[in-house]
Amino acid sequence: MRGWGIILTLFLSTVLAYAEADPVKSDPLLGFLYTDVAVKANPKNFSSFLEQLDKKKHAFKQEKDLVRYIFFKTHQKFLRNFQTESSFGELLTSGKYNCLTGTALYALLFEHFDIDYSIIETNHHIFIIAKADGVDILIETTDPIEGFVDNPEKIKERLTSYRENTLPNNTREGVRYEFSFNLWEAVTLEELTGLLYFNNAVKAYNQQNLVEASMLLIKAGQYKPSPRVEEFSVLLMLSVQESALSEDEKKNLLHKLKIVQRQHATQLAAGLAR
C-alpha cells in the first residue's frame, strides 16, 4: 500500500481565484479540477472514457464484474505513474496520481454507474470500498495488480494495516510532521474536493510558498473542516510569524488562518451537541 504522506506527513498551482462559485455541487469533476488550475486538464478525456465504459456495461451480468472491469481499465487509461505530490489535473493529463486523486477518480466512476461505495480517510491514506451484488470490494488505487480485493479475509487484512496509521515507506526524506490524532472517518464526494485542496496546500508549504499554502488551506476548510485542517493551520501560523513576509502580509494571513481555527471549533462544538 502506497500512501500519500510527503515531507510533512500530511495529505497530499496557482488556484482559481478562490471564487465564491461552488462548481463541485453541480459538477464534481470540475470541482476536482479547480483545486489546481495551474494544470489545464481537459474534462473531455474523462467524458470519452466514460463513453467507452458505457458501451461495455451491458456485457456484464454481475455488477461485481463491472467493478473489476472499471478497476483495471482505469489503471490502464489514467493511473500510470505514482507521484506523491500530484494533482487531479495531472492524473487526467499525464497519468501522475496518488491514493487521493485515484480514489477521487473511482468515486466519480462509481457515481456515474450508480455503484454503491464508501470512502475512508486515515492519517496517511484514503481508500474506497464498493458494494456490488451485496459484496464489499476494496479498491486500493495504488496497487494496479492486486488492488481489486473481494476476498473477505484479504479485505480484513488490508483494513487492519490501514488502521495502524503508520507512515508509508515511500515518503520522501525530510522533516516530518505527525498528527496528534488518528483519523478513520467516512468522506463524501464533496469533501474529497477539500482534501484535494489540502494536498495542494501541503505541496505549497513544502515549496515554502506560505501565501498560496494558506489560501489553499482556507479553501480546504470550506469544503471539509477537520482536525487535519485545524492542526495544519497552527503550523502555518507559526511559519508565517517567523517568515520574511511583510508585516501587512503576515497580519492578513494570520487573520484568515484564525478564521479557519474558529470554523473547526464551531464544527467540533456542533458535533458534541448532537
N, C-alpha and C positions, 0 to 999 in steps of 0.2 A: 504494500500500500504506500503510495507516494502522497504526502500531504501538501500543505500549502504554506508552511512556515517560511519566513525569509529572515533577513538579518535580525529583525525583531521577530520573535516567534508569535506573530500575529497573522491575521488573514491577509491573504492577499485578497501628450496628455494635457494637455490643457483641456479642461472640460467645457462643455456648453455653458454659457454664461449663467449657470445656476438659475435658469428661468423658472418662473413660477408655474409654468405649464407642467402637467404631470403625465407624460406620454405613456408611462407603464400601465396606467389604469385602462387605457384604451388599446394599447399595443405593447405587450411585454417585450417583444423583440426590439422595438425602437427604444424602449426604456433601458434595456441592457446595453444597447449600442451607445446611448447618450452618456453612459458613465465614462466613456473615453472617446471623445470626438476627435482626438488627435489622429486616430486611426479611421480612415474613411472606408468603412465596410459597406458593401452593397447588400441590402436585405434580400435582393433577388437571388443571391446564392443559396440562401436558406429556403426561399419560396420554391425554387426549382427542385431542390432536394425533396421538399415535401410532396411535390407533384409526382416525383419518381416513386416515393414510398406509397403514395395513394394508389398508384396503378397496381401495386403488388398486394395491397391489403386483403383483397378478397381471395387471394391464393392460399390463405392460412385459415384452417378450420378452427384452430385453437388460438386464443389471444396470446398465450404463452409463446407460441412460435413466432407471432408477430413481434413481440417484445424482443425475442432473441435476434430476429432479422434486423430490427431497428438498432439494436446494440452494435452489432458487427458492421453494418453498413455505415453507421455514423462514425465509427472509428476509421473506417476506410476513407470516408469522404473528408472529415474535418479534423479528427483528433490524431495528429501525426507527429507532433514534437512537443513533449512535455517541457514546459518552461514555467518555473515558479512565479516569476514576475511577468505575467501576460494578461491581456485584457480580453473581453469578449469579442471586441472588434478584430483582434489579432487571430482569434480562433477561426473566424469566418474568412479572413483574408490570407493567412499564412499557415494555418494549422497548428499554431502555438497555443497550448492550453494548460490549465492546471485543474485541480479537482473541482474548484468553484465554477469556472467557466464551463467545464464539461458537464457538471450537474445542471447548470442553468440551461444548457442546450437540450439535455434529455428531458428536463421539465417541460420545455416548450413542445417537444415532440409528443410527449405523453398527453399534454393538454390537447393537442391537435387531434390525436386519435382517441380521446376520451378514455384513456387508460388511468385507472386509479393509482395514485402514488403518494408517497410522503418523503419529505426531505429532512434530514437530521444534521444539525450543526454541532461540532465539537470544537475544542480549543484549536486544533491544528488540522482539522479535516472536515469535509462535508460529503455526504453521500445520499443516494436516492434509492428508495425501495418501491418497486412497482408491485401491484397486486393484479395478477392475471389468472383467470379460471379459479379464483379463490385461493391462489397460492402466492406467497411472497417471493419476490425475485430481487435480490440485492444487486444493484448496479454499481460496480467500482469503476469509475470513469478512467482512472489512471492505469488500469490493467486491461490492455486490449486482448489478451489471450484468455485469461481466466476471470475476467471481470463480470461475466454473467453468472451469477450464483443462485441456483434454485434448489440446491440440496439443503434441507433444514439444518443439518448438523454443521455444514460449512458456513451457513449464514450465521449460526450461533457463534462459531469460532471468530468470524470476522467482527461481529458486533462486540465480542469480548475484547478484541485487540483495539477497536476504536475507543471503547470506554476507558482504556488506560490513559488516553490523552497525552501520550508521550510525543516528544518532538521527532519528526521523521528524520531518517538518516541522511536524506538528500538535501537537508537545509544547508545553505551556504555558511562558510566560516565567518565569524564576526561577532560583534557584540549582540547578545541575545537577551530578549526580554520575555519573562514568563508571567502569564496572567496569575492573579491571586485567586482565581476561581476555576471551577471545572464546568464546562458547558456540555450540555446534552439536551438539545431542545429542537422542536419542530420549527421549520421555516416555511413561510408561504412563498408563492411565486413573486408577489410584490416585494417581500422582504429580501429576496435574492438581489434585487436592484441595490438595496442598501449595502449588502455585503460586497457587491462589485465596486461600489464607491469606496467602501472601506479598504479593500485591497489596493486600489489605486492611491488612496491616502497614505498607506504604509509605504508603497513604492516611492511616492514623492518625498516622504520623510527620509527614507534611506538615501535619496539623492540630495538630501539637505535643502529641499525646497519647502520651507516651513509654511509659506503663504498658501501654496497650492495644497499641501497636505491638510492644512486647517480648513480650507474651503471644501475639500472633498470629504473630510470627516463630518463637517456640518451637514452636508448633503446626505451622507450615510445615515446620520441620526434622524433625519426627516423621514426616511423610509423604514428604519429599524433601530429605534433607541434600544440600547442594550448595555450590559456591563462592559462589553468589549469596547464600545464607543466611549463610554464614560471614562474608563481607565486610560485609554489612549489619549483622551482629551487632557488628562492630568499631565501625562508625559509630554504632550505637545506644549502645554502652557509653560512647563519648566524649560523646555528647549527654546521657546520664543523669548522668555525672560533673559536667557543667557546668550541670545543671538546678537548679531551685529545689525539687526534691523533698526530703523529709526524709532524714536520713542512714540511717534504717532502710529506707526505700523504695529508696534507692539501693543499699544493700548487698544487699537481696533481689533486685532486678532484675539487678545485676551478677553475682551468683552464678548465676542462671538463664541468663544470656547466655553465661557461661563454659562452661556445660554444652553449649550449642549448638556452641560452638567445638570442644570436645572430641569431640563427635559427628562433626563434619566431619573432624577429624584422624584419627579412627578409621576412617572410611569411606575416606579417601584412602590410608591405610596398607593397608587390606584390598584396595583396587584395585591398588596397586603390587605386592602379594604374589601376585596371580593369575598 
